[in-house]
Amino acid sequence: MLAECRNSRRFDPMLSKAQIKYITGLQHKKYRQKFGQFVAEGDKIVQELLGAGVGVKAVYATQEWLLDNRELAEKATGVDVLEVSAEVLKQLSSLSAPNRAVALADMPPARDFVPEGVSLALETIQDPGNLGTIIRIADWFGIRQVVCSPDCVDAFNAKTIQATMGSFLRVSVIIRDIPQFLEKHASLPSYAATLHGKDITLTKKIDSGIILIGNESRGLSDETLRRSSHHITIPRIGQAESLNAAVAAGIICGRLLI
């Protein structure tokens, strides 16, 4: 059992096998969906989660992190804050180089799409780093909704969460079939990133609509391209065959929104 401290925080270098199994099980999407919880890793992300007070259930951290964040941890009412050894933290982490803190939190409730302003829609993004970076880009440009196809990597994958650098707290991720989504919101202009579209430097800035980014290697599906109202292209000067999906999203947002 874990010892109880005077400040109601529990400190012990060991966790039970059952606790470790549960936390590491949340590295898999099916268990995140089953239990409605996810794991967030990283000093800054855990700080932001505690500061936002959004469904955090527990924090597992090294003594060093707890000392550096004593005030924040003390204010986290209803959250179990536990000191664990670096060895235990490594067992909890899905990363090759574990951070000093891991948080266990409830997944937010699913939200409906709100057809206003500019949104990003992603089709079959497979790399968690790309998805997390795109969510971070959305946050940078004030985009509050990212629509993902069901076959995108999970937004609550630990690597995705880490790549957002806390932006997942401010950007809603909504799961939709992209062609059907475009059909339902056909009144909104949609801008599909493709290698054979209109030069974005010739495209007017927008204050509403949907920016579409496709799979890292295949791009957007033919059906999605057919249903989109505008095809846009980042002009190529060199010889590279394509751009990273997150890089493309950043360039397009920078051109169309600022």
N, C-alpha and C positions, 0 to 999 in steps of 0.2 A: 504494500500500500504506500501511497505517497504521503509524506508528512505534511501537516497543516501548519502554516506559519501564522504569526500574530496578525498580519495584514491580510489574511485570508487568501494569499497566494500560496501555491504549493510548489515546493522545491525538492527535487530529487534527481540524481543523475541517471535514474533508470525509469523506463516505462515498461509496462507489462507487454508480453508478446501479443496479446489481443489488441492492445492500443496501437502498437506498431503496425500490426497486420491491417487494422482498419484504416489507418492514415495512409499507408503505402498502397492499399487497395484503391484509394481515391485517385491514384495516378491513371486509372482506367475509366473511360467514359461511362461504361455500363454501371459502375458502382457509384460514380458521381450522380448519375440520373436516378439510381435506385434509392440512394440515401439523401439526395438533395443537398449535398455538401461538396466543397472543393478545398484544395490546399493551395495556398499562396506562399511563395518563397521569395526571400530578399529583404534586406534591411528597410529600404525605402517603401516597398509595397506593404509590408507589415505595419510600418509607421502610419501610412496613409489609411489603411484599413481601420486601425485603432482610432485614428483621428476622425474618420468619417462615422465610426460607430455603426457600421453596416453589417449586422448579422455575424459578427466574429464570436466564435464559441471558445476557442483556445489559442494560446500562443506558446510555442515551444522554442526556447531561445537559450543561447549561451549566457553565462554569467556576465561576460563583457557587454553583450547587447543589452541585457537587463539594467546594468549600471548606467550605460549611455542613455537609456530611455526610461529611467526610473519613474519620472513624473507622468509620462504618457501611460505606462503600465499601471500605475496606481489609480489613474482616472478611469481605467477601462472597467466599468462596473459590469458585473455579470459575465466576465471573461475569465476563464482559468488561465493564469500566466504561470508557466512552469519552466524552471531552469533544467536544462538537460546538458549532458556532456557533448562535446564535438563529435564523439563516436556515435552517440545515439542520433544526433541531428543528421549525420551522414546517412544513417539507416532510413530516416524519414524523407530524405531528399531524393528527387528524381534527377538532380543535376550532377554532373561530374565534379564540379567544384561547389559544394554546398555553401550557402550563406550562413549568417549567424542567427537567423530567425525563420520560423515557419508558422503560418497561421492556418487554423481550421475555421472555415466560415460557411454559412448557409448560402446556397445559390439564390440569387434574386428571382422573384416571380417573373414569368414570361410577360412581355409587354406587346401591345399592339403597335403597328406602324402608324405614325402620324404624318399625313401627307402635307408637310410644310417645310420650307427651307430646302437645303441641299442634303442629300443622303448618299451614302456609298452602298453599293450592292456588289457582293463578291460571289463568284461562281467557282466552286471546286478548288479553293485555296487549300493546299495540303501541308504547307510548312507552318508550324506553330509560331516560329519567329516572324514570318511574313504577316500572319494574321495579327499578332500582337503589335507589330510595328504599324500596320495599317490602322488599327484602333487608336494608337498613339497619334498618328497623323491626323485622323479624324478629330481627335480632341484638340490638336494644335490649331486646326482651321475652324473650330467651333461647330463641327458636325456632330450631332447628338445621336444619330442612328446609323448603324451599320447592319445591312441585311445580308445574311449568309445563306447560301444554298445548303440543304441538309447534308451534302457530302463534303462540306468544308471541314477542316480540322476543328475540333471542339474549342470554343472560346474560353472554356474553363480548364483546358489543359494547362498544367503548371508552367510549361515553357511559354505558352501564349500569354498567360497572366504576367509572367516576369517581363516579357518583351513589351507589354503595354506601359510599364513603368508607372502603374497606378491609374492610367487613363480608363481602364475598364470600369472604374467607379463612376465615370462621368459620361460614358458612351453606352447606349443600349445596343445589344446584339440581338437581332430578331431573325429567326429561322423561317425561310420561305422558299418555295420552288420559284426560281428566278423568272422563267418565262411566264408562269401564271401570275406572279407578282406584277410583272410589267403589264400584262393584259388587264389586271384589275385596276392599275393606276396609269392607264394609258393617257390620261389627261396631263400627266407630268412629263416634261421633256426628259429623255434618257440619253446619256452620252456613253457610248460603248467604246472602250479602248481597244484599238485594233491596229494592225500594221498597215492597213490600207484604207484609212479614213481621211478626214479633212485635217489639215495641219492645225494643231491647237493654237498656234500663234496667230491664226486668222479667225479664231473662234471668239465671239464676244464673251465677256464675263457673265456669270450666271448668279442668280440669287435664289433659284429654286430648281428642282430636278433631281435626277438620279445619275450618279457616276458609276459606271459598270467596269469592274476589273475581273479578268478571268484567270483561269488556271495557269500556274507558273510555266508550264511547257506547251499546253494546247490553246491557251487563251479562252475566249468566250465560245460557247456552243453556237452552232448555226441557228438554232431556234431562238436563242437570246438575241443574237445579232439581227435576226429578222424582225423581232418585236421592238427593238430599240429605235428611237427616232433620229439619232445622230451617231455617226461613226467618226471617231476622232483619233488622231495619230500624233505622237511626239516625233517631230522631224529628226531623222538620223543623219549625222554628219560623218561618223566613222564607220567601221566595219562590223560592229557587234550585231549578232543576229536578233537579240531581244534584250529587254530590260527586266530586272527583277520586279516582281509584281508590286512590292511595297514602294520601291523607287519610282515606278511608273505612277502609282497613286499619289505620291508626294508631288511629283512634277505637275501632274494634271490638276491637282487641287490648287497648287501654287499659281498656275496659269489662269484657271477659270474662276477662282474665288477672290483673288487679291487685286 
